[in-house]
């Protein structure tokens, strides 16, 4: 079997656990492929996609800050990408066409089900998403597929009314935008919280500010919370969620699931999810 080359691109990217994740999958199945993390600036993005197009890579994962800007460089975005406005997985087809997928949304939905156990809040309960980038858009899509109808999105960008309006108009489902400050009134109704910024991640902004953006004392203690950040495993936002007694977790499980979905898109075989999760 010919060894194939895959990777993750972002800026920063040194923190990425994806190389270990995919290496574990290759070992589990006896595959000769390799996977690497490559720091790519915004200016370098077109050149790297050109490498994928000519076969220097066989597939790429996309992480911050490129999940939205990558869309101008691809040929065939799938329905989730079109709905979310962000992609995290690129597949090179045999004809050189670049297909774009978003595995964050289904991975996040699956993790929320896992954290919730048998009591996933849905219907008329409120969910709060922090952030307005690609991960936040994926979170909105995940919540909508789970049947959550009241989704609030809180972001620094929404201090600008035009930015808030553009965000709402870009999504396929209804959301309420909120400015970046705690809201005890909103939190009282909130049963699901998703921290969908890079704050607290190695190499990114400190996490204390995003933890301070929630009125934790008002959040119902039966709510559940997930932070998409996975490096480090513990963040100020997660610590605040635990102090409130919420069912909560970080982004490692979501990473394993989205990695498994990417593996299957690239190779067309079932991913060894448990081996991938164990590597994390």
Backbone as CSV, one residue per row, in Angstrom:
resi,resn,N_x,N_y,N_z,CA_x,CA_y,CA_z,C_x,C_y,C_z
1,UNK,0.844,-1.195,0.000,0.000,0.000,0.000,0.883,1.250,0.000
2,UNK,0.530,2.194,-0.855,1.273,3.444,-0.929,0.983,4.308,0.290
3,UNK,2.045,4.851,0.878,1.861,5.764,2.003,1.274,7.071,1.511
4,UNK,0.290,7.581,2.228,-0.365,8.839,1.877,-0.044,9.886,2.933
5,UNK,-0.124,11.147,2.526,0.283,12.248,3.391,-0.920,13.131,3.731
6,UNK,-1.149,13.316,5.036,-2.235,14.160,5.514,-1.666,15.162,6.514
7,UNK,-2.470,16.148,6.889,-1.973,17.115,7.858,-3.054,18.055,8.337
8,UNK,-2.680,18.871,9.325,-3.534,19.934,9.834,-2.785,21.238,9.662
9,UNK,-3.478,22.276,9.207,-2.858,23.581,9.014,-3.596,24.607,9.873
10,UNK,-2.840,25.538,10.442,-3.401,26.595,11.267,-2.308,27.526,11.732
11,UNK,-2.693,28.513,12.528,-1.729,29.474,13.046,-2.299,30.089,14.330
12,UNK,-1.928,29.538,15.520,-0.868,28.565,15.795,-1.345,27.139,15.549
13,UNK,-0.358,26.207,15.489,-0.721,24.812,15.281,0.167,23.851,16.083
14,UNK,1.178,24.383,16.754,2.096,23.513,17.503,1.388,22.737,18.608
15,UNK,0.275,23.297,19.103,-0.463,22.638,20.186,-1.276,21.448,19.708
16,UNK,-1.427,21.273,18.405,-2.391,20.307,17.866,-2.094,18.880,18.309
17,UNK,-3.154,18.179,18.710,-3.051,16.763,19.047,-3.426,15.880,17.864
18,UNK,-3.796,16.483,16.749,-4.233,15.690,15.595,-3.168,14.731,15.074
19,UNK,-1.872,15.107,15.027,-0.875,14.123,14.576,-0.867,12.852,15.425
20,UNK,-0.948,12.992,16.747,-0.988,11.809,17.616,-2.268,11.011,17.405
21,UNK,-3.347,11.714,17.190,-4.651,11.082,16.972,-4.633,10.195,15.734
22,UNK,-4.148,10.748,14.628,-4.159,9.990,13.371,-3.061,8.930,13.345
23,UNK,-1.925,9.206,13.980,-0.879,8.182,14.059,-1.397,6.952,14.791
24,UNK,-2.201,7.171,15.833,-2.782,6.040,16.563,-3.719,5.242,15.677
25,UNK,-4.478,5.937,14.852,-5.390,5.240,13.940,-4.614,4.415,12.919
26,UNK,-3.531,4.978,12.389,-2.732,4.236,11.404,-2.098,2.997,12.038
27,UNK,-1.606,3.150,13.268,-1.021,1.994,13.962,-2.067,0.910,14.197
28,UNK,-3.241,1.327,14.622,-4.287,0.359,14.950,-4.685,-0.474,13.739
29,UNK,-4.611,0.128,12.544,-5.040,-0.565,11.329,-3.874,-1.008,10.452
30,UNK,-2.628,-0.793,10.918,-1.472,-1.203,10.149,-1.301,-0.449,8.848
31,UNK,-1.598,0.848,8.872,-1.511,1.672,7.660,-0.196,2.451,7.644
32,UNK,0.392,2.682,6.448,1.698,3.344,6.377,1.624,4.867,6.266
33,UNK,0.454,5.458,6.401,0.278,6.879,6.137,0.937,7.744,7.211
34,UNK,1.104,9.032,6.891,1.658,9.978,7.857,0.794,11.235,7.913
35,UNK,0.881,11.900,9.050,0.049,13.076,9.322,0.913,14.071,10.080
36,UNK,0.891,15.327,9.659,1.767,16.320,10.267,1.015,17.616,10.541
37,UNK,1.531,18.394,11.462,1.006,19.722,11.758,1.885,20.754,11.068
38,UNK,1.250,21.670,10.327,1.987,22.667,9.547,1.457,24.059,9.878
39,UNK,2.328,24.914,10.378,1.924,26.304,10.633,1.807,27.030,9.295
40,UNK,0.634,27.601,9.063,0.353,28.280,7.793,-0.296,29.624,8.103
41,UNK,0.313,30.703,7.623,-0.275,32.032,7.795,-1.364,32.257,6.754
42,UNK,-2.107,33.334,6.917,-3.156,33.658,5.958,-2.574,33.863,4.570
43,UNK,-1.410,34.464,4.497,-0.780,34.722,3.200,-0.335,33.422,2.522
44,UNK,-0.005,32.416,3.315,0.484,31.150,2.767,-0.636,30.172,2.411
45,UNK,-1.849,30.487,2.793,-2.959,29.549,2.628,-3.180,29.137,1.165
46,UNK,-3.223,30.055,0.203,-3.434,29.627,-1.189,-2.367,28.653,-1.679
47,UNK,-1.120,28.874,-1.302,-0.040,27.997,-1.759,-0.193,26.587,-1.197
48,UNK,-0.662,26.473,0.050,-0.825,25.150,0.652,-2.000,24.409,0.013
49,UNK,-3.078,25.135,-0.273,-4.203,24.493,-0.978,-3.764,24.050,-2.372
50,UNK,-2.899,24.812,-3.019,-2.364,24.400,-4.321,-1.550,23.111,-4.178
51,UNK,-0.805,22.961,-3.079,-0.083,21.712,-2.832,-1.049,20.539,-2.718
52,UNK,-2.145,20.740,-2.014,-3.155,19.691,-1.898,-3.734,19.363,-3.269
53,UNK,-3.999,20.372,-4.055,-4.624,20.171,-5.360,-3.730,19.344,-6.297
54,UNK,-2.425,19.536,-6.203,-1.538,18.779,-7.095,-1.058,17.460,-6.488
55,UNK,-1.531,17.134,-5.276,-1.254,15.831,-4.709,-0.095,15.754,-3.742
56,UNK,0.487,16.904,-3.352,1.540,16.868,-2.334,0.964,16.428,-0.985
57,UNK,-0.300,16.749,-0.748,-1.074,16.217,0.369,-2.250,15.441,-0.204
58,UNK,-2.758,14.483,0.568,-3.954,13.739,0.172,-5.198,14.237,0.893
59,UNK,-5.017,15.004,1.949,-6.134,15.572,2.689,-5.609,16.470,3.779
60,UNK,-6.405,17.472,4.158,-5.983,18.423,5.182,-7.112,18.693,6.163
61,UNK,-6.743,18.826,7.430,-7.626,19.430,8.411,-7.284,20.912,8.516
62,UNK,-8.286,21.723,8.826,-8.130,23.167,8.935,-8.491,23.581,10.350
63,UNK,-7.605,24.342,11.003,-7.943,24.868,12.319,-7.792,26.389,12.310
64,UNK,-7.999,27.004,13.470,-7.996,28.470,13.553,-6.681,29.033,13.030
65,UNK,-6.739,30.156,12.293,-7.913,31.006,12.041,-8.474,30.858,10.623
66,UNK,-8.321,29.707,9.995,-8.573,29.571,8.560,-9.895,28.899,8.186
67,UNK,-10.739,28.545,9.162,-11.906,27.730,8.848,-12.916,28.437,7.945
68,UNK,-12.944,29.752,8.001,-13.862,30.503,7.144,-13.173,30.960,5.857
69,UNK,-11.959,31.485,5.977,-11.272,32.012,4.794,-10.910,30.916,3.798
70,UNK,-10.833,29.662,4.253,-10.483,28.563,3.341,-11.544,28.373,2.267
71,UNK,-12.761,28.827,2.517,-13.872,28.539,1.594,-13.673,29.179,0.222
72,UNK,-12.942,30.269,0.155,-12.734,30.911,-1.150,-11.753,30.134,-2.017
73,UNK,-11.118,29.102,-1.451,-10.092,28.364,-2.180,-10.518,26.947,-2.558
74,UNK,-11.755,26.560,-2.224,-12.202,25.184,-2.477,-13.200,25.158,-3.625
75,UNK,-13.487,23.933,-4.094,-14.374,23.769,-5.245,-15.764,23.260,-4.880
76,UNK,-15.853,22.402,-3.865,-17.111,21.704,-3.597,-17.389,21.647,-2.099
77,UNK,-17.978,22.714,-1.530,-18.357,22.666,-0.117,-19.602,21.809,0.077
78,UNK,-19.625,21.008,1.139,-20.816,20.188,1.372,-21.904,21.018,2.051
79,UNK,-23.057,20.399,2.298,-24.211,21.140,2.811,-23.947,21.731,4.189
80,UNK,-23.219,20.996,5.039,-22.926,21.521,6.381,-22.011,22.734,6.279
81,UNK,-21.031,22.679,5.409,-20.139,23.823,5.202,-20.937,25.031,4.735
82,UNK,-21.845,24.817,3.808,-22.658,25.931,3.306,-23.537,26.502,4.401
83,UNK,-24.056,25.635,5.265,-24.915,26.101,6.351,-24.121,26.834,7.424
84,UNK,-22.936,26.331,7.731,-22.127,26.867,8.818,-21.255,28.030,8.363
85,UNK,-20.822,27.998,7.106,-19.909,29.020,6.621,-18.483,28.798,7.051
86,UNK,-18.137,27.536,7.346,-16.775,27.206,7.794,-16.498,25.751,7.467
87,UNK,-15.231,25.445,7.209,-14.815,24.066,6.905,-13.606,23.710,7.762
88,UNK,-13.505,22.420,8.116,-12.330,21.978,8.870,-11.655,20.761,8.248
89,UNK,-12.181,20.264,7.117,-11.605,19.092,6.464,-11.669,19.272,4.957
90,UNK,-10.524,19.093,4.291,-10.458,19.168,2.835,-10.090,17.796,2.278
91,UNK,-10.794,17.395,1.234,-10.556,16.114,0.568,-10.161,16.388,-0.874
92,UNK,-9.027,15.820,-1.285,-8.615,15.932,-2.688,-9.207,14.770,-3.465
93,UNK,-10.041,15.089,-4.438,-10.616,14.056,-5.277,-9.633,13.670,-6.382
94,UNK,-9.919,12.567,-7.068,-8.995,12.046,-8.081,-8.727,13.045,-9.199
95,UNK,-9.711,13.914,-9.491,-9.538,14.893,-10.567,-8.880,16.182,-10.088
96,UNK,-8.431,16.212,-8.823,-7.802,17.411,-8.284,-8.769,18.395,-7.678
97,UNK,-10.053,18.120,-7.783,-11.070,18.972,-7.175,-10.954,18.901,-5.654
98,UNK,-11.116,20.033,-4.969,-11.016,20.092,-3.508,-12.415,20.207,-2.910
99,UNK,-12.809,19.169,-2.185,-14.097,19.157,-1.491,-13.883,19.592,-0.046
100,UNK,-14.800,20.399,0.478,-14.704,20.917,1.840,-15.833,20.353,2.698
101,UNK,-15.484,19.929,3.903,-16.445,19.357,4.837,-16.295,20.026,6.195
102,UNK,-17.343,19.927,7.001,-17.272,20.392,8.380,-17.644,19.235,9.292
103,UNK,-16.656,18.665,9.966,-16.908,17.567,10.897,-17.067,18.063,12.331
104,UNK,-16.848,19.363,12.556,-17.002,19.909,13.909,-18.441,19.794,14.393
105,UNK,-19.398,20.117,13.509,-20.802,20.137,13.929,-21.289,18.752,14.370
106,UNK,-21.130,17.703,13.551,-21.583,16.389,14.025,-20.783,15.868,15.217
107,UNK,-19.488,16.201,15.284,-18.681,15.764,16.427,-19.152,16.430,17.714
108,UNK,-19.463,17.718,17.649,-19.934,18.433,18.829,-21.302,17.910,19.262
109,UNK,-22.176,17.655,18.302,-23.496,17.113,18.646,-23.353,15.780,19.381
110,UNK,-22.458,14.927,18.901,-22.252,13.625,19.542,-21.686,13.788,20.953
111,UNK,-20.775,14.745,21.151,-20.206,14.965,22.475,-21.240,15.521,23.450
112,UNK,-22.107,16.389,22.980,-23.157,16.905,23.857,-24.089,15.780,24.294
113,UNK,-24.390,14.860,23.378,-25.214,13.706,23.762,-24.493,12.871,24.821
114,UNK,-23.175,12.688,24.646,-22.415,11.887,25.613,-22.412,12.537,26.986
115,UNK,-22.145,13.834,27.047,-22.092,14.534,28.331,-23.460,14.512,29.014
116,UNK,-24.506,14.663,28.202,-25.859,14.716,28.762,-26.339,13.366,29.263
117,UNK,-25.822,12.291,28.698,-26.338,10.974,29.041,-27.719,10.789,28.450
118,UNK,-28.698,10.515,29.280,-30.056,10.274,28.774,-30.937,11.501,28.858
119,UNK,-30.381,12.626,29.309,-31.227,13.796,29.539,-30.683,15.008,28.805
120,UNK,-30.610,14.930,27.484,-30.137,16.063,26.700,-31.231,17.118,26.623
121,UNK,-30.989,18.333,27.136,-32.013,19.381,27.048,-32.231,19.800,25.597
122,UNK,-33.474,19.957,25.201,-33.763,20.408,23.846,-35.112,21.118,23.857
123,UNK,-35.638,21.382,22.689,-36.929,22.049,22.614,-36.825,23.514,22.960
124,UNK,-37.575,23.950,23.967,-37.674,25.374,24.280,-36.593,25.880,25.226
125,UNK,-35.665,25.017,25.651,-34.595,25.482,26.528,-33.616,26.348,25.737
126,UNK,-32.886,27.184,26.440,-31.903,28.050,25.780,-30.525,27.412,25.790
127,UNK,-29.801,27.584,24.700,-28.385,27.244,24.625,-27.606,28.530,24.394
128,UNK,-26.451,28.631,25.027,-25.592,29.801,24.875,-24.291,29.382,24.217
129,UNK,-23.947,30.042,23.120,-22.692,29.824,22.410,-21.841,31.076,22.568
130,UNK,-20.582,30.908,22.969,-19.656,32.030,23.105,-18.717,32.050,21.908
131,UNK,-18.722,33.161,21.172,-17.860,33.299,20.006,-18.670,33.521,18.744
132,UNK,-17.982,33.937,17.683,-18.674,34.189,16.421,-17.886,33.673,15.212
133,UNK,-16.860,32.844,15.465,-16.060,32.295,14.376,-16.588,30.969,13.871
134,UNK,-15.711,30.215,13.209,-16.125,28.955,12.607,-16.608,27.935,13.621
135,UNK,-15.946,27.859,14.788,-16.374,26.892,15.804,-17.735,27.260,16.361
136,UNK,-18.002,28.555,16.513,-19.303,28.994,17.002,-20.398,28.667,15.998
137,UNK,-20.107,28.856,14.724,-21.083,28.518,13.693,-21.377,27.014,13.687
138,UNK,-20.336,26.203,13.871,-20.534,24.757,13.957,-21.366,24.397,15.177
139,UNK,-21.156,25.117,16.278,-21.935,24.862,17.488,-23.406,25.163,17.266
140,UNK,-23.697,26.248,16.575,-25.089,26.577,16.256,-25.720,25.461,15.432
141,UNK,-24.987,24.988,14.425,-25.510,23.905,13.585,-25.736,22.637,14.398
142,UNK,-24.797,22.307,15.293,-24.937,21.111,16.120,-26.163,21.210,17.017
143,UNK,-26.344,22.355,17.643,-27.486,22.541,18.532,-28.800,22.452,17.773
144,UNK,-28.831,23.021,16.575,-30.050,22.955,15.771,-30.392,21.512,15.413
145,UNK,-29.382,20.706,15.072,-29.659,19.302,14.733,-30.142,18.520,15.948
146,UNK,-29.796,18.972,17.144,-30.235,18.315,18.373,-31.632,18.758,18.799
147,UNK,-32.204,19.699,18.065,-33.560,20.140,18.359,-33.667,21.336,19.273
148,UNK,-32.542,21.997,19.565,-32.588,23.202,20.396,-33.083,24.363,19.539
149,UNK,-34.149,25.032,19.993,-34.757,26.083,19.181,-34.415,27.491,19.652
150,UNK,-33.929,27.624,20.875,-33.585,28.942,21.420,-32.070,28.995,21.603
151,UNK,-31.375,29.580,20.643,-29.910,29.630,20.651,-29.465,31.084,20.749
152,UNK,-28.727,31.412,21.801,-28.148,32.741,21.965,-26.653,32.660,21.672
153,UNK,-26.143,33.628,20.943,-24.720,33.676,20.609,-24.158,34.985,21.150
154,UNK,-23.145,34.883,21.980,-22.551,36.044,22.662,-21.130,36.225,22.148
155,UNK,-20.828,37.412,21.659,-19.505,37.633,21.065,-19.087,39.086,21.192
156,UNK,-17.777,39.303,21.248,-17.248,40.670,21.293,-17.649,41.449,20.055
157,UNK,-17.700,40.756,18.916,-17.997,41.436,17.652,-19.380,42.064,17.639
158,UNK,-20.269,41.595,18.499,-21.654,42.042,18.425,-21.889,43.387,19.103
159,UNK,-20.825,44.025,19.592,-20.964,45.417,20.005,-21.218,46.301,18.793
160,UNK,-20.915,45.765,17.619,-21.213,46.427,16.347,-22.515,45.848,15.798
161,UNK,-23.538,46.667,15.668,-24.849,46.185,15.232,-24.798,45.564,13.843
162,UNK,-24.000,46.137,12.953,-23.908,45.589,11.596,-23.300,44.190,11.620
163,UNK,-22.292,43.983,12.466,-21.669,42.661,12.575,-22.664,41.643,13.128
164,UNK,-23.443,42.050,14.117,-24.442,41.147,14.681,-25.496,40.792,13.641
165,UNK,-25.937,41.762,12.889,-26.950,41.521,11.857,-26.408,40.599,10.766
166,UNK,-25.181,40.832,10.346,-24.581,39.994,9.304,-24.433,38.558,9.780
167,UNK,-24.084,38.364,11.045,-23.943,37.013,11.589,-25.281,36.287,11.541
168,UNK,-26.331,36.921,11.989,-27.662,36.302,11.990,-28.087,35.946,10.577
169,UNK,-27.871,36.865,9.648,-28.315,36.650,8.271,-27.518,35.559,7.569
170,UNK,-26.338,35.234,8.088,-25.494,34.224,7.439,-25.829,32.804,7.869
171,UNK,-26.699,32.651,8.875,-26.988,31.329,9.413,-28.323,30.799,8.885
172,UNK,-28.460,29.474,8.775,-29.693,28.889,8.254,-30.797,28.744,9.301
173,UNK,-30.483,29.021,10.573,-31.490,28.916,11.624,-31.466,30.197,12.462
174,UNK,-32.525,30.421,13.196,-32.651,31.648,13.973,-31.771,31.599,15.220
175,UNK,-31.081,32.702,15.500,-30.315,32.854,16.729,-30.553,34.259,17.262
176,UNK,-30.277,34.429,18.540,-30.306,35.740,19.180,-28.877,36.136,19.504
177,UNK,-28.463,37.311,19.100,-27.108,37.764,19.416,-27.105,38.546,20.724
178,UNK,-25.996,38.438,21.441,-25.832,39.142,22.706,-24.452,39.783,22.749
179,UNK,-24.373,40.934,23.403,-23.068,41.585,23.570,-22.250,40.797,24.582
180,UNK,-20.951,41.087,24.619,-19.998,40.303,25.405,-20.009,40.738,26.864
181,UNK,-21.007,40.282,27.598,-21.065,40.547,29.035,-22.020,39.550,29.674
182,UNK,-21.835,39.251,30.955,-22.734,38.294,31.607,-24.169,38.795,31.586
183,UNK,-25.111,37.872,31.510,-26.528,38.216,31.504,-27.275,37.255,32.426
184,UNK,-27.423,37.612,33.713,-28.133,36.718,34.629,-29.517,36.333,34.125
185,UNK,-30.216,37.262,33.507,-31.560,36.962,33.001,-31.522,35.869,31.938
186,UNK,-30.565,35.958,31.014,-30.439,34.940,29.971,-29.938,33.623,30.551
187,UNK,-28.942,33.707,31.446,-28.357,32.495,32.004,-29.368,31.667,32.800
188,UNK,-30.356,32.326,33.429,-31.369,31.601,34.184,-32.120,30.600,33.317
189,UNK,-32.212,30.872,32.013,-32.954,30.021,31.081,-32.048,29.052,30.336
190,UNK,-30.748,29.099,30.601,-29.777,28.380,29.780,-29.507,26.984,30.334
191,UNK,-29.626,25.978,29.470,-29.387,24.591,29.854,-28.160,23.982,29.180
192,UNK,-27.660,24.625,28.109,-26.476,24.143,27.390,-25.571,25.340,27.120
193,UNK,-24.280,25.203,27.460,-23.305,26.262,27.200,-22.162,25.693,26.383
194,UNK,-21.782,26.416,25.325,-20.679,25.990,24.463,-19.675,27.135,24.359
195,UNK,-18.471,26.895,24.847,-17.382,27.868,24.717,-16.693,27.578,23.389
196,UNK,-16.930,28.444,22.389,-16.487,28.170,21.022,-15.488,29.206,20.524
197,UNK,-14.691,29.776,21.438,-13.578,30.624,21.030,-12.268,29.880,21.297
198,UNK,-11.158,30.458,20.869,-9.844,29.854,21.136,-9.265,30.305,22.468
199,UNK,-10.008,31.123,23.219,-9.497,31.650,24.487,-9.163,30.518,25.449
200,UNK,-7.987,30.604,26.047,-7.513,29.571,26.953,-6.637,28.532,26.296
201,UNK,-6.611,28.499,24.962,-5.797,27.535,24.232,-4.335,27.964,24.275
202,UNK,-3.429,26.987,24.270,-2.003,27.298,24.202,-1.739,28.175,22.977
203,UNK,-1.098,29.306,23.190,-0.744,30.192,22.100,-1.811,31.196,21.744
204,UNK,-2.975,31.145,22.400,-4.064,32.071,22.111,-4.298,32.991,23.302
205,UNK,-5.404,33.728,23.289,-5.709,34.646,24.371,-5.931,33.892,25.684
206,UNK,-5.632,34.530,26.822,-5.915,33.893,28.115,-7.403,33.580,28.244
207,UNK,-7.721,32.608,29.080,-9.100,32.168,29.173,-9.945,32.846,30.229
208,UNK,-9.349,33.694,31.064,-10.116,34.303,32.145,-11.241,35.196,31.630
209,UNK,-10.988,35.906,30.519,-12.005,36.835,30.009,-13.252,36.109,29.527
210,UNK,-13.082,34.962,28.904,-14.259,34.239,28.426,-15.001,33.604,29.594
211,UNK,-14.289,33.215,30.647,-14.969,32.703,31.837,-15.793,33.791,32.497
212,UNK,-15.292,35.031,32.435,-15.993,36.157,33.055,-17.190,36.625,32.233
213,UNK,-17.383,36.080,31.041,-18.487,36.502,30.179,-19.788,35.781,30.495
214,UNK,-19.790,34.913,31.503,-20.982,34.157,31.889,-21.331,34.467,33.338
215,UNK,-22.611,34.673,33.606,-23.095,34.853,34.974,-23.344,33.468,35.578
216,UNK,-22.271,32.834,36.048,-22.342,31.430,36.446,-23.329,31.175,37.572
217,UNK,-23.467,32.097,38.495,-24.374,31.882,39.623,-25.823,31.770,39.181
218,UNK,-26.132,32.282,37.991,-27.503,32.226,37.493,-27.780,30.991,36.645
219,UNK,-26.729,30.274,36.237,-26.912,29.096,35.377,-27.534,27.967,36.201
220,UNK,-28.600,27.331,35.714,-29.192,26.213,36.452,-28.156,25.111,36.680
221,UNK,-28.081,24.555,37.885,-27.039,23.562,38.179,-27.175,22.273,37.381
222,UNK,-28.324,22.028,36.768,-28.496,20.822,35.948,-28.050,21.037,34.505
223,UNK,-27.568,22.236,34.154,-27.123,22.521,32.790,-25.853,21.741,32.472
224,UNK,-25.500,21.698,31.185,-24.254,21.054,30.772,-23.426,22.037,29.958
225,UNK,-22.107,21.832,29.971,-21.195,22.786,29.344,-20.056,22.057,28.657
226,UNK,-19.610,22.599,27.514,-18.461,22.045,26.821,-17.584,23.189,26.310
227,UNK,-16.283,23.026,26.462,-15.302,23.965,25.945,-14.619,23.287,24.765
228,UNK,-14.630,23.914,23.585,-14.032,23.266,22.413,-12.511,23.239,22.497
229,UNK,-11.914,24.039,23.402,-10.460,24.017,23.585,-10.049,22.671,24.180
230,UNK,-8.973,22.090,23.653,-8.503,20.798,24.156,-7.055,20.825,24.630
231,UNK,-6.334,21.899,24.384,-4.956,22.015,24.857,-4.776,23.419,25.436
232,UNK,-4.770,23.533,26.761,-4.722,22.478,27.765,-6.083,21.829,28.005
233,UNK,-6.057,20.705,28.710,-7.301,20.001,29.001,-8.180,20.797,29.943
234,UNK,-7.571,21.610,30.824,-8.323,22.395,31.789,-8.190,23.869,31.438
235,UNK,-9.282,24.595,31.495,-9.292,26.018,31.169,-10.037,26.778,32.265
236,UNK,-9.828,28.089,32.359,-10.594,28.868,33.339,-12.106,28.724,33.149
237,UNK,-12.546,28.620,31.914,-13.983,28.486,31.645,-14.511,27.153,32.186
238,UNK,-13.769,26.077,31.965,-14.188,24.778,32.490,-14.169,24.760,34.016
239,UNK,-13.181,25.399,34.602,-13.128,25.432,36.066,-14.335,26.175,36.625
240,UNK,-14.744,27.238,35.956,-15.930,27.970,36.401,-17.181,27.106,36.268
241,UNK,-17.274,26.334,35.181,-18.417,25.440,34.994,-18.456,24.377,36.087
242,UNK,-17.293,23.833,36.437,-17.253,22.809,37.485,-17.616,23.391,38.846
243,UNK,-17.155,24.618,39.123,-17.506,25.240,40.403,-19.022,25.387,40.531
244,UNK,-19.695,25.583,39.405,-21.152,25.681,39.428,-21.792,24.298,39.526
245,UNK,-20.992,23.242,39.388,-21.519,21.888,39.491,-22.102,21.347,38.209
246,UNK,-21.764,21.967,37.079,-22.339,21.546,35.805,-21.670,20.285,35.274
247,UNK,-22.418,19.476,34.551,-21.823,18.402,33.762,-21.020,19.086,32.656
248,UNK,-19.741,18.780,32.545,-18.897,19.550,31.633,-17.726,18.719,31.146
249,UNK,-17.146,19.175,30.035,-15.941,18.540,29.504,-15.283,19.497,28.527
250,UNK,-14.008,19.186,28.220,-13.256,19.955,27.246,-13.393,19.383,25.851
251,UNK,-12.489,19.791,24.961,-12.646,19.483,23.556,-11.986,18.219,23.049
252,UNK,-11.367,17.405,23.932,-10.659,16.219,23.444,-11.601,15.207,22.795
253,UNK,-12.750,14.977,23.386,-13.696,14.035,22.793,-14.188,14.504,21.448
254,UNK,-14.458,15.804,21.350,-14.868,16.376,20.068,-13.757,16.233,19.037
255,UNK,-12.504,16.454,19.462,-11.367,16.301,18.555,-11.288,14.877,18.024
256,UNK,-11.433,13.885,18.923,-11.362,12.492,18.488,-12.452,12.181,17.477
257,UNK,-13.657,12.667,17.729,-14.770,12.370,16.826,-14.606,13.060,15.472
258,UNK,-14.185,14.332,15.481,-14.026,14.995,14.177,-12.845,14.404,13.417
259,UNK,-11.816,13.948,14.150,-10.696,13.286,13.491,-11.111,11.975,12.858
260,UNK,-11.967,11.222,13.545,-12.451,9.958,12.995,-13.284,10.191,11.743
261,UNK,-14.092,11.232,11.754,-14.903,11.545,10.573,-14.015,11.951,9.395
262,UNK,-12.965,12.743,9.676,-12.034,13.126,8.616,-11.322,11.895,8.056
263,UNK,-10.871,11.014,8.936,-10.219,9.754,8.536,-11.116,8.998,7.554
264,UNK,-12.385,8.896,7.857,-13.310,8.145,7.001,-13.554,8.849,5.667
265,UNK,-13.586,10.178,5.674,-13.732,10.914,4.424,-12.524,10.698,3.516
266,UNK,-11.329,10.662,4.088,-10.110,10.512,3.290,-9.896,9.087,2.796
267,UNK,-10.181,8.107,3.642,-9.770,6.735,3.350,-10.931,5.808,3.002
268,UNK,-12.156,6.223,3.289,-13.308,5.403,2.924,-13.460,4.134,3.738
269,UNK,-12.865,4.084,4.931,-12.996,2.924,5.811,-13.350,3.418,7.211
270,UNK,-13.882,2.530,8.046,-14.250,2.915,9.404,-13.017,3.280,10.213
271,UNK,-13.132,4.374,10.965,-12.026,4.800,11.812,-12.040,4.033,13.125
272,UNK,-10.874,3.736,13.687,-10.788,3.096,15.008,-10.950,4.141,16.106
273,UNK,-12.190,4.565,16.355,-12.454,5.687,17.253,-11.867,5.470,18.632
274,UNK,-11.999,4.276,19.187,-11.498,4.058,20.538,-9.987,4.189,20.619
275,UNK,-9.278,3.711,19.588,-7.832,3.857,19.565,-7.447,5.324,19.454
276,UNK,-8.210,6.073,18.693,-7.941,7.509,18.540,-8.214,8.235,19.841
277,UNK,-9.309,7.904,20.492,-9.622,8.539,21.768,-8.559,8.197,22.821
278,UNK,-8.108,6.946,22.824,-7.097,6.524,23.803,-5.795,7.299,23.629
279,UNK,-5.474,7.679,22.400,-4.233,8.426,22.142,-4.259,9.804,22.748
280,UNK,-5.451,10.285,23.102,-5.579,11.616,23.673,-5.605,11.597,25.184
